[in-house]
Amino acid sequence: MTQIRTILRSYLDSPELPSHEGLLSLLESGISSLEGENNSYRPHDSEGKAGGLLDFTDEKSSALPLIIVPDLHGRGKFLIDILDFEFQGKTVLELLQNSEILICCVGDIFHSENRGRERWKEAYLEYIGGNYVNEPMKAEMLENLSLLQMILTLKSAFASHFHILKGNHENVLNEDKRAQFGNVPFRKFCDEGNMVSRFLQHFYDDLILHEISYFEKALPVCAAFKNCVVSHAEPAAFFTRKQIINYHETGSFVTFALTWTANDAAREGTVEHLFNELLSENNRKNAFYFAGHRPVLEKYALRQNGMFIQIHNPEIEQIAFVLPDTKFNPENNIIEVEK
């Protein structure tokens, strides 16, 4: 436990960007973990590949506590604080090492967003002048890549118990492939999507850029547990279990509908529909649907008759702690972990 925490902390504390060799090795390991996930909890698609759904509704998994992590956006310290959080006399990392907990992150590894607004503006002035690897951009990418290294390390070490879903920011190529991969070019304060892509291409090379993209596209998009379902965003439309598993089929729009939904843009009843698709009749009664994507002002926001809980407050290091055989209470079970 001490060794892996030391490794994770070294990524966070490093003043230098990761080496090409080191980052490539971690990416290959993380991709291998995603592609090799067991069919028992990640059903294979029609081509025999790891599908878009994580299914932990079996009896053994249902007995484990679950941590749901909102959008990370380069916040490596947030991830460390989660692993250091204590529950029943053990840290989350100790529970993870003993296979006594499940962790599901809703996605969005890159882009500091509002937290780095001024840095983005400075980096953009350099970028439009043709300087793609400028100092403000290096500072931004140091946060993003250190977090990516942590996630790849945890996924490789605890493949069946540590999970991250694809978010709308998982589009390192900044491509427009909405129908197949849910990808839409990203920009908010400046031209963040292209800036990250150009930085990686120039500081590293096309291989690193495309390996990150490969990792992103191998991520699942939805997770079902005994008494809850999780995706990056509120489900925009009705989908079947089979459609989610076969999320890479061209024209399905499943990934886009689970990663890009604006507040109040979802079709009414999508949460209840997915409960019917993914949960047993008995477990639907006290179930909740969790997502992040758009920021909330307080601890959480409710929609869809109170069944949908949005938990992404970028100003707070908070998690949703879902305990087995206990009805989730957002007032008590959304917990701050910051030290």
C-alpha positions as CSV (number, residue, x, y, z in Angstrom):
1,M,0.0,0.0,0.0
2,T,2.8,2.4,0.9
3,Q,4.6,1.7,-2.4
4,I,1.7,2.4,-4.7
5,R,0.7,5.6,-2.7
6,T,4.3,6.7,-3.1
7,I,4.2,6.1,-6.8
8,L,0.9,8.1,-7.1
9,R,2.3,10.9,-5.0
10,S,5.4,11.1,-7.2
11,Y,3.3,11.8,-10.2
12,L,1.5,14.6,-8.4
13,D,4.6,16.1,-7.0
14,S,6.8,15.9,-10.1
15,P,7.9,19.3,-11.5
16,E,8.5,17.7,-14.9
17,L,6.1,16.2,-17.5
18,P,6.3,12.4,-17.8
19,S,8.8,10.9,-20.1
20,H,7.6,9.5,-23.5
21,E,8.7,6.0,-22.5
22,G,7.1,6.1,-19.1
23,L,3.8,7.5,-20.3
24,L,3.6,5.1,-23.2
25,S,4.2,2.1,-20.9
26,L,1.4,3.3,-18.6
27,L,-0.9,3.8,-21.5
28,E,-0.2,0.3,-22.9
29,S,-0.9,-1.2,-19.5
30,G,-4.1,0.8,-18.9
31,I,-5.4,-0.1,-22.4
32,S,-4.6,-3.8,-21.8
33,S,-6.6,-3.7,-18.5
34,L,-9.6,-2.1,-20.2
35,E,-9.6,-4.5,-23.2
36,G,-9.1,-7.5,-20.9
37,E,-11.9,-6.8,-18.5
38,N,-13.8,-9.8,-17.4
39,N,-17.0,-10.5,-19.2
40,S,-18.6,-11.2,-15.8
41,Y,-18.8,-7.5,-15.0
42,R,-18.1,-5.9,-18.4
43,P,-20.3,-7.8,-20.9
44,H,-18.7,-8.2,-24.3
45,D,-20.2,-6.5,-27.4
46,S,-21.3,-8.3,-30.6
47,E,-17.7,-8.5,-31.7
48,G,-16.4,-10.1,-28.5
49,K,-14.8,-6.9,-27.2
50,A,-15.3,-5.2,-23.8
51,G,-18.6,-3.4,-24.1
52,G,-19.9,0.0,-22.9
53,L,-21.6,-1.3,-19.7
54,L,-20.1,-2.2,-16.3
55,D,-22.5,-4.5,-14.4
56,F,-21.9,-5.0,-10.7
57,T,-25.4,-6.1,-9.7
58,D,-24.3,-9.6,-8.8
59,E,-24.6,-10.7,-5.1
60,K,-20.9,-10.5,-4.4
61,S,-20.4,-7.0,-5.8
62,S,-23.6,-5.8,-4.2
63,A,-22.1,-6.4,-0.7
64,L,-19.3,-3.9,-1.3
65,P,-19.4,-0.1,-0.6
66,L,-19.2,2.1,-3.6
67,I,-17.5,5.4,-4.1
68,I,-18.7,7.6,-7.0
69,V,-16.2,10.3,-8.0
70,P,-17.4,13.3,-10.0
71,D,-15.4,15.1,-12.8
72,L,-11.7,15.2,-11.9
73,H,-10.4,17.8,-14.4
74,G,-6.7,17.6,-13.6
75,R,-7.3,17.4,-9.8
76,G,-4.7,14.8,-8.8
77,K,-4.8,15.9,-5.2
78,F,-8.5,15.1,-5.1
79,L,-7.8,11.5,-6.1
80,I,-5.1,11.2,-3.5
81,D,-7.4,12.6,-0.8
82,I,-10.1,10.0,-1.8
83,L,-7.6,7.2,-1.4
84,D,-6.5,8.5,2.0
85,F,-10.1,8.8,3.2
86,E,-10.8,6.4,6.1
87,F,-13.8,4.1,6.4
88,Q,-14.3,1.7,9.2
89,G,-10.6,2.0,10.3
90,K,-9.1,1.5,6.8
91,T,-8.1,3.9,4.1
92,V,-9.9,3.6,0.7
93,L,-6.6,2.5,-0.8
94,E,-6.3,-0.3,1.8
95,L,-9.9,-1.3,1.0
96,L,-9.0,-1.2,-2.7
97,Q,-6.0,-3.4,-2.3
98,N,-8.1,-5.9,-0.3
99,S,-10.9,-5.9,-3.0
100,E,-13.3,-4.6,-0.4
101,I,-14.6,-1.5,-2.2
102,L,-15.6,-0.4,-5.7
103,I,-14.7,3.0,-7.1
104,C,-16.4,4.5,-10.2
105,C,-15.2,7.9,-11.6
106,V,-17.6,9.6,-14.0
107,G,-14.8,10.8,-16.3
108,D,-13.3,14.1,-17.5
109,I,-9.6,13.6,-16.8
110,F,-8.3,16.7,-18.7
111,H,-8.9,20.5,-18.7
112,S,-8.8,22.5,-15.5
113,E,-11.7,24.6,-16.8
114,N,-12.7,27.6,-14.6
115,R,-10.0,26.7,-12.0
116,G,-7.4,27.4,-14.7
117,R,-9.2,30.2,-16.6
118,E,-6.5,32.8,-16.4
119,R,-3.8,30.2,-17.3
120,W,-5.8,29.1,-20.3
121,K,-6.0,32.7,-21.5
122,E,-2.2,33.2,-21.2
123,A,-1.6,29.9,-23.0
124,Y,-3.9,30.9,-25.8
125,L,-2.1,34.1,-26.5
126,E,1.1,32.0,-27.0
127,Y,-0.8,29.4,-29.0
128,I,-2.2,31.7,-31.6
129,G,1.4,33.0,-32.1
130,G,2.4,29.4,-33.0
131,N,4.0,28.5,-29.6
132,Y,2.2,25.3,-28.8
133,V,4.5,24.2,-26.0
134,N,4.4,27.4,-23.8
135,E,4.9,27.6,-20.1
136,P,1.2,28.2,-19.1
137,M,0.3,25.2,-21.3
138,K,3.1,23.1,-19.7
139,A,1.6,23.9,-16.2
140,E,-1.9,22.8,-17.4
141,M,-0.6,19.6,-19.0
142,L,1.5,18.8,-15.9
143,E,-1.8,18.6,-13.9
144,N,-3.6,16.7,-16.6
145,L,-0.9,14.1,-17.3
146,S,-0.1,13.5,-13.6
147,L,-3.7,12.7,-13.1
148,L,-3.8,10.4,-16.1
149,Q,-0.7,8.6,-14.8
150,M,-2.5,8.0,-11.5
151,I,-5.6,6.7,-13.2
152,L,-3.6,4.4,-15.5
153,T,-1.7,3.0,-12.5
154,L,-4.8,2.4,-10.4
155,K,-6.6,0.8,-13.3
156,S,-3.7,-1.5,-14.0
157,A,-3.3,-2.5,-10.4
158,F,-7.0,-2.9,-9.5
159,A,-8.7,-3.5,-12.8
160,S,-11.9,-5.1,-11.4
161,H,-12.4,-2.6,-8.6
162,F,-11.2,0.8,-9.9
163,H,-13.2,2.2,-12.9
164,I,-13.5,5.4,-14.9
165,L,-16.2,6.1,-17.4
166,K,-15.8,8.2,-20.6
167,G,-16.7,11.8,-20.2
168,N,-17.2,14.5,-22.8
169,H,-13.7,15.7,-22.3
170,E,-12.2,12.4,-23.2
171,N,-11.6,13.5,-26.8
172,V,-7.8,14.2,-27.0
173,L,-7.9,14.3,-30.8
174,N,-10.6,17.0,-30.6
175,E,-12.5,15.1,-33.3
176,D,-16.1,15.3,-34.4
177,K,-17.3,11.7,-34.3
178,R,-20.6,12.1,-32.4
179,A,-22.4,9.1,-33.9
180,Q,-19.7,6.5,-33.2
181,F,-17.7,7.7,-30.2
182,G,-19.8,10.6,-28.8
183,N,-17.0,13.0,-29.6
184,V,-17.5,16.7,-30.3
185,P,-14.7,19.3,-30.6
186,F,-14.2,21.1,-27.3
187,R,-13.7,24.8,-26.5
188,K,-14.8,26.9,-23.5
189,F,-12.6,29.8,-22.6
190,C,-10.4,29.6,-25.7
191,D,-9.5,26.6,-27.9
192,E,-8.7,24.0,-25.3
193,G,-9.4,20.9,-27.4
194,N,-7.0,21.9,-30.1
195,M,-4.4,23.3,-27.7
196,V,-4.1,20.0,-25.8
197,S,-3.9,18.0,-29.0
198,R,-1.2,20.2,-30.5
199,F,0.7,20.2,-27.2
200,L,0.9,16.5,-27.0
201,Q,1.8,16.2,-30.7
202,H,4.6,18.6,-30.4
203,F,6.0,17.8,-26.9
204,Y,5.7,14.0,-27.5
205,D,4.5,12.7,-30.9
206,D,1.6,11.2,-32.7
207,L,2.0,7.9,-31.0
208,I,1.3,9.3,-27.5
209,L,-1.6,11.3,-28.9
210,H,-3.2,8.4,-30.5
211,E,-2.6,6.0,-27.5
212,I,-4.4,8.4,-25.2
213,S,-7.3,8.5,-27.8
214,Y,-7.3,4.7,-27.9
215,F,-7.5,4.6,-24.1
216,E,-10.4,7.1,-24.1
217,K,-12.4,5.0,-26.6
218,A,-11.9,1.8,-24.6
219,L,-13.5,3.4,-21.6
220,P,-17.1,2.2,-20.7
221,V,-19.9,4.7,-20.6
222,C,-22.3,3.4,-18.0
223,A,-22.1,1.4,-14.8
224,A,-24.9,-0.4,-12.9
225,F,-24.7,-1.4,-9.3
226,K,-27.2,-3.0,-6.9
227,N,-29.1,0.2,-6.1
228,C,-27.7,2.8,-8.5
229,V,-26.6,3.6,-12.1
230,V,-23.8,5.9,-13.1
231,S,-22.8,7.7,-16.2
232,H,-20.9,11.0,-17.0
233,A,-24.1,12.9,-17.8
234,E,-27.8,12.5,-17.4
235,P,-29.1,10.1,-20.0
236,A,-30.6,12.1,-22.8
237,A,-32.7,9.3,-24.5
238,F,-34.0,5.8,-24.0
239,F,-31.5,3.0,-24.7
240,T,-31.6,-0.7,-24.1
241,R,-29.0,-2.7,-22.2
242,K,-27.9,-4.2,-25.5
243,Q,-27.4,-0.8,-27.1
244,I,-25.2,0.4,-24.2
245,I,-23.0,-2.8,-24.4
246,N,-22.7,-2.2,-28.2
247,Y,-21.9,1.5,-27.8
248,H,-19.3,1.6,-30.6
249,E,-21.8,0.7,-33.2
250,T,-22.0,3.6,-35.7
251,G,-25.3,5.5,-35.5
252,S,-26.2,4.5,-32.0
253,F,-25.4,7.9,-30.4
254,V,-25.3,6.1,-27.0
255,T,-22.0,7.6,-25.9
256,F,-23.0,11.1,-26.9
257,A,-26.3,10.8,-25.0
258,L,-24.5,9.7,-21.9
259,T,-21.7,12.3,-21.9
260,W,-22.9,15.6,-23.4
261,T,-26.5,16.1,-22.0
262,A,-27.1,19.7,-20.9
263,N,-29.1,20.4,-17.7
264,D,-32.9,20.0,-18.4
265,A,-32.2,18.6,-21.9
266,A,-32.8,14.9,-21.2
267,R,-36.0,13.3,-22.2
268,E,-38.2,12.8,-19.2
269,G,-38.2,9.3,-17.8
270,T,-34.8,8.2,-19.1
271,V,-33.6,7.4,-15.6
272,E,-36.6,5.2,-14.8
273,H,-36.2,3.5,-18.2
274,L,-32.5,2.6,-17.5
275,F,-33.4,1.4,-14.0
276,N,-35.9,-1.0,-15.8
277,E,-33.1,-2.1,-18.2
278,L,-30.3,-2.5,-15.8
279,L,-31.6,-3.2,-12.3
280,S,-33.7,-6.0,-10.8
281,E,-37.3,-5.1,-9.9
282,N,-36.5,-5.3,-6.2
283,N,-33.5,-3.0,-6.5
284,R,-35.3,-0.3,-8.5
285,K,-37.4,0.9,-5.5
286,N,-34.6,2.8,-3.7
287,A,-32.3,3.4,-6.6
288,F,-30.6,6.6,-7.7
289,Y,-28.9,7.7,-10.9
290,F,-25.6,9.6,-10.4
291,A,-23.7,11.8,-12.9
292,G,-21.6,14.9,-13.0
293,H,-20.8,16.8,-16.2
294,R,-22.3,20.2,-15.4
295,P,-21.3,22.0,-12.2
296,V,-23.7,22.3,-9.3
297,L,-23.6,25.2,-6.9
298,E,-24.1,23.3,-3.6
299,K,-23.5,19.6,-2.9
300,Y,-25.9,18.2,-5.5
301,A,-28.9,18.9,-7.8
302,L,-31.9,16.7,-8.3
303,R,-34.0,16.0,-11.4
304,Q,-36.3,13.3,-12.8
305,N,-38.6,13.1,-9.8
306,G,-35.6,13.1,-7.4
307,M,-34.1,9.9,-8.9
308,F,-31.3,11.7,-10.7
309,I,-28.5,13.1,-8.5
310,Q,-25.9,15.5,-10.0
311,I,-22.7,15.7,-7.9
312,H,-20.1,17.8,-9.7
313,N,-19.1,20.8,-7.6
314,P,-15.6,21.8,-8.9
315,E,-15.0,23.9,-5.8
316,I,-15.3,21.0,-3.4
317,E,-13.6,17.6,-3.1
318,Q,-16.7,15.5,-2.6
319,I,-17.7,11.9,-3.3
320,A,-20.9,10.0,-3.2
321,F,-20.6,7.1,-0.8
322,V,-23.1,4.4,-1.5
323,L,-23.3,1.7,1.2
324,P,-24.8,-1.8,0.6
325,D,-28.3,-2.4,2.0
326,T,-28.7,1.3,3.0
327,K,-30.9,3.8,1.1
328,F,-28.7,6.6,-0.2
329,N,-29.2,10.0,1.5
330,P,-27.6,12.9,-0.4
331,E,-27.4,15.0,2.7
332,N,-25.4,12.5,4.6
333,N,-23.8,10.3,2.0
334,I,-22.2,13.0,-0.2
335,I,-19.0,13.5,1.7
336,E,-16.1,16.0,1.5
337,V,-12.7,14.3,1.5
338,E,-10.3,17.2,1.3
339,K,-7.6,17.4,3.9
